[in-house]
Amino acid sequence: MQASVNDCRIVELDRHHSDRQGDLSVVENGKDVPFAVKRVYYLYDIPGGEERGGHAHKLLRQLIVAASGSFTVVLDDGREKRSITLNRPYQGLLVVPGIWRELIDFSSGAICLVLASEKYDEGDYIRDYDVFLMNKQL
């Protein structure tokens, strides 16, 4: 089955609030994300106007969180595009395999936190959009 941008969804993370001590959000394997987290990384100090992403994954699933600030994730399944702005640290965007993603419109000081289902594997990436489209037609 071909992945669709509609297979990607916002996940509400546990949010605990204290008037005096701020907020705390929790992410647990198998509870808040439908996969075991094998890798965590974050993007920061992204210059204004720069974009990140620009690729798809064959197997990797991700939960993308705006830990600070905001940015937009453009999802593309080869037929339809969908843009989702992330700006709440207690929400994450679940991105399934087979979806082209681009991260744009980073606010000043934005931090993009990514929880991934697999360790880094260059062979899992599709970095050429035309190759991505060809794979979608198979």
C-alpha positions in Angstrom: 0.0 0.0 0.0 1.3 3.5 -0.9 1.7 5.9 2.0 -0.5 9.0 1.9 0.0 12.4 3.5 -3.2 11.6 5.4 -1.3 8.7 7.2 0.7 11.4 8.9 -0.9 12.9 12.0 -0.5 15.1 15.0 0.2 13.2 18.3 -0.7 14.9 21.6 2.0 14.3 24.1 1.4 14.0 27.9 1.5 17.5 29.3 1.9 18.2 33.0 1.6 21.8 34.2 2.7 23.5 37.4 1.9 27.2 37.9 5.2 27.7 39.6 7.6 25.4 37.8 6.5 25.4 34.2 5.4 22.6 31.9 6.7 19.1 31.3 5.9 16.8 28.4 6.7 13.1 28.3 7.3 10.7 25.4 7.4 7.0 26.1 8.1 4.2 23.6 4.9 2.3 22.7 2.7 4.8 24.5 3.2 8.2 22.9 4.8 6.9 19.7 3.8 3.8 17.8 7.4 2.6 17.5 10.5 2.1 19.7 12.7 5.2 19.5 16.2 4.2 18.4 17.6 7.6 17.6 17.0 11.2 18.8 18.4 14.3 17.2 17.6 18.0 17.0 18.0 20.8 14.6 18.8 24.3 15.9 20.4 27.6 14.8 18.8 27.3 11.4 19.4 30.6 9.5 16.4 32.5 8.3 15.1 31.4 5.0 16.9 28.0 5.1 15.1 24.7 4.6 15.8 21.2 6.0 14.7 17.8 5.0 14.1 17.5 1.3 14.0 13.7 1.3 11.9 10.6 2.1 12.6 7.4 4.0 11.9 3.9 2.9 11.4 2.4 6.4 12.1 5.1 9.0 9.2 6.5 11.0 9.6 9.8 12.8 7.9 12.0 15.4 8.8 15.6 14.8 8.4 18.1 17.6 8.9 21.9 17.7 10.7 21.8 21.1 11.0 25.6 20.8 9.7 28.2 18.3 7.9 27.1 15.2 8.4 25.7 11.7 6.3 24.2 8.9 6.6 20.6 7.7 5.5 20.1 4.1 4.4 16.5 3.4 4.2 15.1 -0.1 3.1 11.6 -1.1 3.6 12.2 -4.9 -0.1 12.9 -5.4 -1.0 15.4 -2.7 0.9 17.9 -0.5 0.0 18.9 3.0 1.6 21.6 5.2 1.5 21.4 9.0 2.9 24.1 11.2 4.4 22.9 14.5 4.5 25.4 17.3 3.6 23.5 20.5 6.1 21.4 22.4 3.4 19.1 23.6 2.5 18.0 20.0 4.4 16.0 17.5 3.9 15.1 13.9 4.1 11.4 13.1 5.6 10.9 9.7 5.4 7.5 8.1 7.8 5.9 5.5 7.3 6.9 1.9 6.5 10.5 2.4 8.7 13.3 1.1 9.2 16.0 3.7 10.6 19.5 3.8 11.0 21.7 6.9 10.6 25.4 6.2 9.7 28.8 7.8 11.8 28.3 11.0 11.2 31.0 13.6 14.2 32.6 15.3 15.5 30.2 18.0 13.4 27.3 16.7 14.5 23.8 17.8 13.2 20.8 15.8 13.4 17.6 17.9 13.1 14.3 16.0 12.5 10.9 17.5 13.3 8.1 14.9 12.3 4.5 14.7 15.7 3.4 13.3 19.4 4.3 13.7 21.0 6.3 10.9 21.2 4.4 7.6 22.0 6.3 4.4 20.5 3.5 2.4 17.1 4.3 3.8 17.1 7.8 2.3 15.6 8.9 -1.0 17.2 12.2 -1.6 16.2 12.8 -5.3 12.6 13.9 -5.8 12.4 12.4 -9.3 13.6 9.0 -7.9 11.0 9.4 -5.1 8.2 9.9 -7.8 9.4 6.9 -9.8 9.3 4.7 -6.7 5.7 5.8 -6.0 4.7 4.6 -9.5 6.0 1.1 -9.0 
